[in-house]
């Protein structure tokens, strides 16, 4: 396999140093078993009449939720959608909830559902914890929203108080509503089943992109990062096994997608980080084709500028 190091990764992970051995391997046991569990639900989709019809439906206004785990490549994948002018991209809208609900899993799950629901419908002003979200996450969120208007950038910089976020929220909501598509990236959804209401409401046209990475590479990257995994601690506590939790999360959710309910069957894409790293242009094109979204020249140029097929290496900061 060609080992790939992205410029994006190098710029956003200055503290993480690559090891002497490759973290990207084509045949590793954990994810290889996942391919046996789910042999066809990846981005390598056959060209068929049913797929063409599916693409036409997806061409309408639609929403994408990128679901992954910490240090699995989701920030890089998310940026692929951030480069498209027809896509409104929101990175980690649930990040602030990790601090707000450090030990309360039930409250976190309820608040996370409300925040995701409001975000999917561009109703940022109705987010129950909007002030907290903006105060804690404005830099993270705004830096990933590609805009050519001064007002939104200015709003991001000035939204430092939980009591002065309404102008920014209104501008964001207006921009979100005029875009053809919405993409959300999160590493804080533990089970795909938690997204059911968004797929069955009848008001949305949602697809889940499930990004997985070799657990060995993920855990090595987390160790190099050297910070506590607050989302894991909230769910499992200080005595939990983080590696086991990661593998169980991956296998559980892939199996759920294969054997799960009808609402997810045609609205799920499984992507291996290793495949994206080896063939970023090919996998990106396949993802866009499955979504029914038009690829833009800006995406191709961004991939050319931010990928380097000569060296393996570490992953980016958040996802």
C-alpha positions in Angstrom: 0.0 0.0 0.0 1.2 3.5 -0.8 1.7 5.3 2.5 0.2 8.8 2.5 1.0 11.8 4.7 -1.3 14.8 4.2 -0.1 18.4 4.5 -3.2 19.0 6.5 -2.0 16.5 9.1 1.4 18.0 9.3 0.1 21.5 9.9 -2.4 20.5 12.5 -0.4 18.0 14.6 2.9 19.7 15.4 3.2 17.9 18.7 2.6 14.4 17.2 5.8 12.8 15.8 5.6 10.0 13.3 7.0 6.7 14.4 9.6 4.7 12.4 7.1 2.1 11.3 4.0 2.8 9.2 0.7 3.3 11.0 -1.2 2.6 7.7 -1.3 -1.1 6.8 -3.6 -2.7 4.2 -4.1 -6.0 6.1 -4.7 -5.6 9.8 -6.7 -8.0 11.8 -9.3 -5.8 13.4 -10.6 -4.0 10.4 -10.0 -7.0 8.1 -12.6 -8.8 10.3 -14.9 -5.9 9.8 -14.7 -6.5 6.0 -16.0 -10.0 6.6 -18.8 -8.6 8.7 -19.7 -5.9 6.1 -18.3 -7.0 2.7 -20.0 -4.4 0.4 -21.0 -1.4 2.5 -18.0 0.8 1.8 -17.3 3.5 -0.7 -16.6 1.1 -3.6 -20.2 1.1 -4.8 -21.1 -0.7 -8.1 -22.5 1.4 -10.9 -26.1 0.3 -11.3 -29.5 1.7 -12.2 -30.6 1.6 -8.5 -27.5 3.6 -7.5 -28.3 6.2 -10.2 -31.8 6.6 -8.9 -30.5 6.8 -5.4 -28.1 9.6 -6.5 -30.9 11.6 -8.1 -32.8 11.5 -4.8 -29.7 12.5 -2.9 -29.2 15.4 -5.2 -31.9 17.2 -3.3 -31.0 19.2 -0.2 -29.4 16.7 2.1 -27.4 16.3 5.3 -24.3 14.3 6.0 -23.2 13.2 9.5 -19.5 12.0 9.6 -19.3 9.7 12.6 -15.9 8.6 13.8 -13.7 8.2 16.9 -11.0 10.4 18.3 -7.8 10.4 16.2 -9.3 8.5 13.3 -8.9 11.0 10.5 -12.3 12.7 10.6 -10.9 16.2 10.5 -9.2 15.5 7.2 -12.4 13.9 5.8 -14.5 16.8 7.0 -12.3 19.3 5.2 -13.2 17.6 1.9 -16.7 18.8 2.4 -15.6 22.2 3.8 -14.0 23.0 0.5 -17.3 22.8 -1.4 -19.2 26.1 -1.8 -22.6 24.3 -1.8 -21.9 22.7 1.5 -22.3 24.3 5.0 -19.8 22.5 7.2 -20.0 22.3 11.0 -17.1 20.7 12.9 -17.7 19.1 16.3 -20.9 20.9 17.4 -20.9 18.6 20.5 -17.4 19.4 21.7 -18.5 21.9 24.4 -20.9 19.3 25.9 -17.9 17.2 26.8 -16.9 19.9 29.3 -20.4 20.7 30.4 -21.3 17.1 31.1 -18.1 15.5 32.3 -19.7 12.7 34.3 -23.4 12.8 33.3 -23.9 10.4 30.3 -27.7 10.8 30.3 -27.7 14.5 30.2 -25.0 14.5 27.6 -26.9 12.2 25.3 -30.1 14.3 25.6 -28.3 17.6 25.0 -26.3 16.1 22.1 -29.5 15.0 20.4 -31.0 18.5 20.7 -27.8 20.2 19.4 -27.6 17.8 16.4 -31.3 18.2 15.6 -31.0 22.0 15.6 -27.8 21.9 13.6 -29.3 19.6 11.0 -32.2 22.0 10.5 -30.0 25.1 10.6 -31.8 26.3 13.7 -28.8 27.4 15.6 -30.8 30.0 17.5 -32.9 27.3 19.0 -30.0 25.2 20.4 -30.7 24.8 24.1 -27.1 25.4 25.1 -26.4 27.9 22.3 -24.5 30.3 24.4 -22.3 27.7 25.9 -21.7 26.1 22.5 -20.6 29.3 20.9 -18.5 30.4 23.9 -16.6 27.2 24.1 -16.6 26.2 20.4 -16.7 29.3 18.3 -13.0 29.1 17.2 -13.2 25.4 16.4 -16.5 25.7 14.5 -15.9 28.9 12.7 -12.4 28.0 11.5 -14.0 25.1 9.6 -16.7 27.2 7.9 -15.5 28.5 4.6 -17.2 31.8 4.0 -16.5 34.8 1.7 -18.4 37.2 3.9 -16.8 39.4 6.5 -19.9 39.3 8.8 -19.6 35.6 9.7 -15.9 35.8 10.3 -16.3 38.8 12.5 -19.2 37.2 14.3 -16.9 34.2 15.1 -14.2 36.4 16.5 -16.6 38.5 18.7 -18.7 35.6 20.0 -16.7 35.3 23.3 -19.6 35.7 25.6 -22.5 33.4 25.9 -24.8 36.5 26.0 -23.6 38.0 22.7 -23.9 35.0 20.3 -27.3 35.8 18.7 -25.9 37.9 15.7 -23.4 35.1 14.9 -26.1 32.5 15.2 -28.5 34.3 12.9 -25.8 34.9 10.3 -24.8 31.2 10.5 -28.4 30.0 10.2 -29.0 32.2 7.2 -25.9 31.0 5.5 -26.7 27.4 6.3 -30.2 27.6 4.9 -29.1 28.8 1.5 -26.6 26.0 1.0 -27.7 22.9 -0.9 -26.1 20.6 1.6 -25.0 20.4 5.2 -22.2 18.3 6.6 -21.5 17.7 10.3 -18.4 16.0 11.7 -18.5 14.5 15.2 -16.4 12.0 17.2 -19.0 12.1 20.0 -21.7 9.8 18.8 -21.2 6.5 20.5 -23.9 4.5 18.7 -25.4 4.9 15.2 -28.8 4.0 16.6 -28.8 7.3 18.5 -29.3 9.0 15.1 -32.5 7.2 14.3 -34.9 10.1 14.8 -33.0 12.2 12.2 -33.4 9.5 9.6 -37.1 8.8 10.3 -38.5 12.3 10.9 -39.4 12.8 7.2 -38.1 16.3 7.3 -34.4 15.5 6.6 -32.5 13.6 4.0 -29.6 12.3 6.1 -26.7 10.0 5.3 -24.2 8.7 7.8 -20.5 8.4 6.8 -18.9 6.0 9.2 -15.1 6.5 9.3 -12.9 3.8 10.8 -9.2 3.4 11.3 -6.8 0.6 12.4 -7.2 0.6 16.2 -3.4 0.4 16.6 -2.9 3.6 14.7 -5.7 5.3 16.6 -4.3 4.3 20.0 -0.7 5.2 19.0 -1.9 8.6 17.9 -3.8 9.2 21.1 -0.8 8.3 23.2 1.3 10.7 21.2 -1.3 13.4 21.7 -0.9 13.0 25.4 -4.3 14.3 26.6 -7.2 12.7 28.5 -10.0 11.4 26.4 -12.9 13.0 28.2 -15.6 11.4 26.1 -14.3 8.0 27.0 -13.9 8.9 30.7 -17.6 10.1 30.8 -18.8 6.8 29.4 -16.4 4.3 31.1 -14.7 6.0 34.0 -11.1 6.0 35.0 -10.9 2.1 35.2 -12.2 1.5 31.7 -10.2 -0.1 28.9 -9.9 2.5 26.2 -8.5 0.2 23.5 -11.3 -2.4 24.1 -13.8 0.4 24.0 -12.5 1.6 20.7 -12.6 -1.9 19.1 -16.1 -2.6 20.5 -17.4 0.7 19.2 -16.1 0.0 15.7 -17.4 -3.6 15.5 -20.7 -2.8 17.2 -21.6 0.0 14.8 -20.4 -1.7 11.6 -22.5 -4.8 12.6 -25.5 -2.6 13.4 -25.3 -1.0 10.0 -25.2 -4.4 8.3 -28.0 -6.1 10.3 -29.7 -2.9 11.4 -33.0 -1.3 10.5 -34.2 -0.3 7.1 -33.9 3.4 7.8 -30.1 3.1 7.7 -29.6 0.6 4.9 -29.5 3.1 1.9 -28.1 5.9 4.0 -24.8 4.6 5.3 -21.3 4.7 3.9 -18.4 2.9 5.5 -14.9 4.4 4.8 -11.6 3.1 6.0 -9.1 5.9 6.8 -6.4 3.7 5.2 -8.2 3.6 1.9 -8.7 7.4 2.0 -5.0 7.9 2.8 -3.9 5.6 -0.1 -6.3 6.9 -2.7 -7.8 10.2 -1.6 -9.0 11.3 -5.0 -10.7 8.0 -5.8 -12.4 7.6 -2.4 -13.5 11.2 -2.3 -15.1 10.9 -5.8 -16.9 7.7 -4.7 -18.2 9.3 -1.6 -19.6 12.3 -3.6 -21.0 10.0 -6.2 -22.9 8.0 -3.6 -24.2 11.2 -2.0 -25.3 12.5 -5.3 -23.3 15.7 -4.7 -21.3 17.3 -7.4 -17.6 17.3 -7.1 -16.0 20.7 -7.4 -12.6 21.7 -8.8 -11.8 23.3 -5.4 -11.9 19.9 -3.7 -9.5 18.4 -6.3 -7.1 21.3 -5.8 -7.3 21.0 -2.0 -6.5 17.3 -2.2 -3.6 17.9 -4.5 -2.3 20.6 -2.1 -2.8 18.7 1.1 -1.8 15.1 0.3 1.7 13.7 -0.3 2.1 10.1 -1.5 5.6 9.7 -0.2 5.5 9.3 3.5 3.4 7.8 6.3 2.6 9.6 9.4 0.4 10.9 12.2 -3.1 12.1 12.4 -4.6 15.5 13.0 -5.5 17.1 16.3 -9.2 16.4 17.1 -10.6 13.6 15.0 
